[in-house]
Amino acid sequence: MSAGSVTTAAPIAVMGYTILEQGLADLEGTFARVAEIGYLGVETYGLVEEYGPERVRAAADSAGLAITSAHTPFPAGASADRILDTAEALGSGTLVWSMEREEFDSPAAIAAGVRRVNEAAENAAERGLTIAYHNHFAEFANAFDGRQAYDLLLELLDPRVVIELDAYWARMGGADPAEVLTRLGDRARLVHIKDGPAVSYEDDVMVPIGAGAMDWERILTAPSGLRWHIVELERLSVDTIDALEQSYRHLVGAGLSTGRTE
């Protein structure tokens, strides 16, 4: 763990996928409602493609929401400049994406996938931007000669690539999210916070934070470099805004995250 790792409560944000349906119906109103609950930031997903980066940035500014990061494909290959241009117009300094599940089927597949990520890191660095890697479950579930696929990934990634840990999917892959965050230290900058039964990667229905199987107190107080706590509620069977309110009350009320209203 790096000496600079911290355990102080990070500010709370919403992942854009959580509010995608609402945002496609009313971008400005949805951002305003999220801020009214007390959230301080948003990680964009999907809305930029619909409205354009300038309008999304203006809506976030108007609501008083920081753009924590943009969930967007790695800027590599022929589309690199377009993706980076969009990120700059959006005002996002960090671009987050994942490798595909099948890219963790073998060490050779991991190495091939990482080349794309590292190309993206180089392209982003030329613009003063940062790439973050977001996991699903295969990174932790797969192992080769006793070595976890995630460890192989980290070993090969350009050191400029920071980490967004999806703690729920890490647990579904058999990992201990608190241990992973501690091991990552300062490299862990963002965390996706979701909750549910933690039984099935394919079928789990999520619940408001604090109502599921995840031990968020232990996870979020692990030493790390986290700058943002990003709530992502997918596959919900309850109202999204109500779930965001309950999640906010749990995380901020327990002192695990900081919000607009303490």
VOKE-597383 format. One record per residue (C-alpha): residue number from 1; chain; x negated, y, z negated. Coordinates in Angstrom, 1 decimal. Example, Ala and Ser with C-alpha at 12.3 -4.5 7.8 and 13.67 -1.06 7.14 Angstrom:
REC_1_A_-12.3_-4.5_-7.8 .
REC_2_A_-13.7_-1.1_-7.1 .
end
This chain:
REC_1_A_0.0_0.0_0.0 .
REC_2_A_-1.3_3.4_0.8 .
REC_3_A_-2.1_5.7_-2.1 .
REC_4_A_0.3_8.3_-0.9 .
REC_5_A_3.4_6.1_-1.1 .
REC_6_A_6.3_7.5_-3.1 .
REC_7_A_9.4_6.4_-4.9 .
REC_8_A_11.3_9.6_-5.1 .
REC_9_A_14.9_9.6_-3.7 .
REC_10_A_15.0_10.5_0.0 .
REC_11_A_17.7_12.5_1.7 .
REC_12_A_20.7_10.7_3.1 .
REC_13_A_21.8_10.6_6.7 .
REC_14_A_24.2_8.7_9.0 .
REC_15_A_23.3_6.5_11.9 .
REC_16_A_25.1_7.7_15.0 .
REC_17_A_26.4_4.2_15.9 .
REC_18_A_28.5_4.4_12.7 .
REC_19_A_30.4_7.4_13.9 .
REC_20_A_30.2_6.8_17.7 .
REC_21_A_33.9_6.3_18.2 .
REC_22_A_34.8_9.4_16.2 .
REC_23_A_32.0_11.4_17.8 .
REC_24_A_33.2_10.5_21.3 .
REC_25_A_36.6_11.8_20.4 .
REC_26_A_35.4_15.0_18.6 .
REC_27_A_31.7_15.6_18.3 .
REC_28_A_31.7_18.9_16.4 .
REC_29_A_34.5_17.9_14.1 .
REC_30_A_32.9_14.5_13.3 .
REC_31_A_29.5_16.2_12.5 .
REC_32_A_31.3_18.7_10.3 .
REC_33_A_33.1_16.0_8.4 .
REC_34_A_29.9_14.0_7.8 .
REC_35_A_28.3_17.2_6.4 .
REC_36_A_31.4_17.9_4.3 .
REC_37_A_31.0_14.5_2.6 .
REC_38_A_27.4_15.6_1.7 .
REC_39_A_25.2_13.9_4.3 .
REC_40_A_22.1_15.9_5.3 .
REC_41_A_21.2_14.3_8.6 .
REC_42_A_22.1_12.2_11.6 .
REC_43_A_20.2_9.7_13.7 .
REC_44_A_21.6_10.0_17.2 .
REC_45_A_22.9_7.1_19.1 .
REC_46_A_25.2_7.1_22.2 .
REC_47_A_26.4_10.7_21.8 .
REC_48_A_23.5_12.3_23.7 .
REC_49_A_24.4_10.2_26.8 .
REC_50_A_28.0_11.5_26.6 .
REC_51_A_27.5_15.2_25.7 .
REC_52_A_23.8_16.0_26.6 .
REC_53_A_21.1_16.7_24.1 .
REC_54_A_21.7_20.5_23.9 .
REC_55_A_25.3_20.1_22.8 .
REC_56_A_24.5_17.4_20.3 .
REC_57_A_21.7_19.5_18.8 .
REC_58_A_24.0_22.6_18.6 .
REC_59_A_26.7_20.5_16.9 .
REC_60_A_24.2_19.2_14.4 .
REC_61_A_22.8_22.7_13.7 .
REC_62_A_26.3_24.1_13.3 .
REC_63_A_27.2_21.4_10.8 .
REC_64_A_23.9_21.8_8.9 .
REC_65_A_22.7_18.3_9.8 .
REC_66_A_19.1_17.6_10.5 .
REC_67_A_18.4_15.2_13.4 .
REC_68_A_16.3_12.6_11.6 .
REC_69_A_15.5_10.6_14.8 .
REC_70_A_16.9_9.5_18.1 .
REC_71_A_17.8_5.8_18.6 .
REC_72_A_16.7_5.6_22.3 .
REC_73_A_14.8_3.2_24.5 .
REC_74_A_11.0_3.3_24.3 .
REC_75_A_9.6_5.9_26.7 .
REC_76_A_7.6_3.6_28.9 .
REC_77_A_7.6_2.9_32.6 .
REC_78_A_9.4_5.0_35.2 .
REC_79_A_12.0_6.4_32.7 .
REC_80_A_9.4_7.7_30.2 .
REC_81_A_9.4_11.4_31.1 .
REC_82_A_13.2_11.5_31.3 .
REC_83_A_13.5_10.0_27.8 .
REC_84_A_10.9_12.3_26.4 .
REC_85_A_12.5_15.4_28.0 .
REC_86_A_15.8_14.4_26.4 .
REC_87_A_14.1_14.0_23.0 .
REC_88_A_12.5_17.4_23.2 .
REC_89_A_15.8_19.0_24.2 .
REC_90_A_17.5_17.3_21.3 .
REC_91_A_14.8_18.4_18.8 .
REC_92_A_14.0_14.9_17.7 .
REC_93_A_10.4_14.3_16.7 .
REC_94_A_10.9_10.6_16.3 .
REC_95_A_12.2_8.1_18.8 .
REC_96_A_13.4_4.7_17.5 .
REC_97_A_14.0_1.4_19.3 .
REC_98_A_13.5_-2.4_19.1 .
REC_99_A_12.0_-5.2_21.1 .
REC_100_A_14.4_-7.9_22.3 .
REC_101_A_15.1_-11.1_20.3 .
REC_102_A_13.5_-13.3_22.9 .
REC_103_A_10.3_-11.3_22.6 .
REC_104_A_9.7_-13.0_19.3 .
REC_105_A_9.8_-16.5_20.7 .
REC_106_A_6.0_-16.8_20.8 .
REC_107_A_2.8_-14.9_20.0 .
REC_108_A_2.3_-14.3_23.7 .
REC_109_A_5.8_-12.8_24.1 .
REC_110_A_5.2_-10.6_21.1 .
REC_111_A_1.9_-9.3_22.6 .
REC_112_A_3.6_-8.6_25.9 .
REC_113_A_6.4_-6.7_24.3 .
REC_114_A_4.1_-4.7_22.1 .
REC_115_A_2.3_-3.4_25.2 .
REC_116_A_5.5_-1.6_26.1 .
REC_117_A_5.8_-0.1_22.6 .
REC_118_A_2.2_1.0_22.6 .
REC_119_A_2.6_2.6_26.1 .
REC_120_A_5.5_4.5_24.6 .
REC_121_A_3.5_5.6_21.6 .
REC_122_A_0.8_7.0_23.9 .
REC_123_A_3.4_8.8_26.1 .
REC_124_A_5.1_10.2_23.0 .
REC_125_A_1.9_11.4_21.4 .
REC_126_A_1.1_13.4_24.5 .
REC_127_A_4.2_15.4_23.7 .
REC_128_A_3.6_15.6_20.0 .
REC_129_A_6.4_13.0_19.3 .
REC_130_A_6.4_9.8_17.3 .
REC_131_A_7.6_6.3_18.1 .
REC_132_A_9.3_4.2_15.3 .
REC_133_A_9.9_0.5_15.5 .
REC_134_A_13.3_-0.8_14.3 .
REC_135_A_13.7_-4.5_13.4 .
REC_136_A_16.5_-7.0_13.7 .
REC_137_A_16.2_-10.5_12.2 .
REC_138_A_13.9_-12.5_14.6 .
REC_139_A_10.9_-10.5_13.5 .
REC_140_A_11.2_-12.1_10.0 .
REC_141_A_12.9_-15.4_10.8 .
REC_142_A_10.2_-16.5_13.3 .
REC_143_A_6.8_-17.7_12.3 .
REC_144_A_3.8_-19.2_14.1 .
REC_145_A_1.0_-21.2_12.4 .
REC_146_A_2.2_-19.9_9.1 .
REC_147_A_2.3_-16.2_10.2 .
REC_148_A_5.5_-14.2_10.3 .
REC_149_A_6.3_-12.7_13.6 .
REC_150_A_6.6_-9.3_11.9 .
REC_151_A_3.0_-9.5_10.7 .
REC_152_A_1.8_-10.3_14.2 .
REC_153_A_3.9_-7.3_15.5 .
REC_154_A_2.4_-4.9_13.0 .
REC_155_A_-1.1_-6.1_13.7 .
REC_156_A_-0.7_-5.4_17.4 .
REC_157_A_1.2_-2.1_17.2 .
REC_158_A_-0.6_1.2_17.8 .
REC_159_A_-1.2_2.6_14.3 .
REC_160_A_0.7_5.7_15.4 .
REC_161_A_3.9_3.7_15.5 .
REC_162_A_5.8_4.2_12.3 .
REC_163_A_8.5_1.9_10.9 .
REC_164_A_12.3_2.2_10.5 .
REC_165_A_13.1_-0.9_8.4 .
REC_166_A_16.6_-2.3_8.8 .
REC_167_A_16.7_-3.8_5.3 .
REC_168_A_19.8_-5.8_5.9 .
REC_169_A_18.6_-7.6_9.0 .
REC_170_A_15.2_-8.1_7.3 .
REC_171_A_17.0_-10.0_4.5 .
REC_172_A_19.0_-12.0_7.1 .
REC_173_A_15.6_-13.0_8.5 .
REC_174_A_14.5_-14.4_5.1 .
REC_175_A_12.5_-11.4_3.9 .
REC_176_A_12.6_-9.4_0.7 .
REC_177_A_13.2_-5.8_1.9 .
REC_178_A_11.6_-4.3_-1.3 .
REC_179_A_8.5_-6.3_-0.7 .
REC_180_A_8.4_-5.3_3.0 .
REC_181_A_8.7_-1.6_2.1 .
REC_182_A_5.9_-1.9_-0.5 .
REC_183_A_3.7_-3.7_2.0 .
REC_184_A_4.4_-1.1_4.7 .
REC_185_A_3.6_1.8_2.3 .
REC_186_A_3.4_5.2_4.1 .
REC_187_A_4.1_3.6_7.5 .
REC_188_A_7.8_3.1_6.4 .
REC_189_A_9.4_6.4_7.2 .
REC_190_A_13.1_5.5_7.8 .
REC_191_A_15.4_2.8_6.4 .
REC_192_A_18.7_1.6_7.7 .
REC_193_A_21.1_1.0_4.8 .
REC_194_A_24.0_-1.4_5.4 .
REC_195_A_25.8_-3.8_3.1 .
REC_196_A_27.8_-6.9_3.4 .
REC_197_A_27.8_-10.6_2.4 .
REC_198_A_24.4_-11.2_3.9 .
REC_199_A_25.5_-14.6_5.3 .
REC_200_A_25.5_-14.5_9.1 .
REC_201_A_23.6_-12.2_11.5 .
REC_202_A_26.2_-12.8_14.1 .
REC_203_A_29.4_-12.6_12.1 .
REC_204_A_29.0_-10.5_8.9 .
REC_205_A_31.5_-7.7_8.5 .
REC_206_A_30.0_-4.7_6.7 .
REC_207_A_31.3_-3.1_3.6 .
REC_208_A_30.6_0.3_1.9 .
REC_209_A_27.2_0.5_0.4 .
REC_210_A_27.2_-1.0_-3.1 .
REC_211_A_30.1_-3.4_-2.4 .
REC_212_A_28.0_-6.1_-0.8 .
REC_213_A_25.1_-8.4_-1.6 .
REC_214_A_22.2_-6.0_-1.2 .
REC_215_A_20.3_-4.8_-4.3 .
REC_216_A_19.8_-1.2_-3.1 .
REC_217_A_18.4_0.0_-6.4 .
REC_218_A_15.5_-2.4_-6.2 .
REC_219_A_15.0_-1.8_-2.4 .
REC_220_A_15.1_2.0_-2.5 .
REC_221_A_12.9_2.4_-5.5 .
REC_222_A_10.1_0.2_-4.0 .
REC_223_A_7.0_2.3_-3.3 .
REC_224_A_7.0_3.5_0.3 .
REC_225_A_6.7_6.5_2.5 .
REC_226_A_10.4_6.8_3.3 .
REC_227_A_11.5_10.2_4.5 .
REC_228_A_15.2_9.4_5.2 .
REC_229_A_17.8_6.9_4.0 .
REC_230_A_20.1_6.3_7.0 .
REC_231_A_23.5_4.7_6.3 .
REC_232_A_24.6_2.4_9.1 .
REC_233_A_28.0_0.7_8.8 .
REC_234_A_28.9_-1.6_11.7 .
REC_235_A_31.7_-4.1_12.2 .
REC_236_A_33.8_-2.5_9.5 .
REC_237_A_37.2_-3.6_8.6 .
REC_238_A_38.0_-0.4_6.7 .
REC_239_A_38.2_3.2_7.7 .
REC_240_A_34.8_4.5_8.7 .
REC_241_A_35.0_7.9_7.0 .
REC_242_A_36.3_6.4_3.8 .
REC_243_A_33.4_3.9_3.9 .
REC_244_A_30.9_6.7_4.4 .
REC_245_A_32.4_8.6_1.4 .
REC_246_A_32.1_5.5_-0.8 .
REC_247_A_28.6_4.8_0.4 .
REC_248_A_27.6_8.4_-0.3 .
REC_249_A_29.0_8.4_-3.8 .
REC_250_A_27.2_5.1_-4.6 .
REC_251_A_23.8_6.1_-3.3 .
REC_252_A_23.8_9.8_-4.4 .
REC_253_A_25.7_9.1_-7.6 .
REC_254_A_23.1_6.5_-8.7 .
REC_255_A_20.2_8.9_-7.9 .
REC_256_A_18.9_6.6_-5.1 .
REC_257_A_19.4_9.2_-2.4 .
REC_258_A_19.7_12.9_-2.3 .
REC_259_A_22.6_14.7_-0.6 .
REC_260_A_24.3_18.0_-0.2 .
REC_261_A_26.2_17.6_-3.5 .
REC_262_A_24.3_15.8_-6.3 .
end
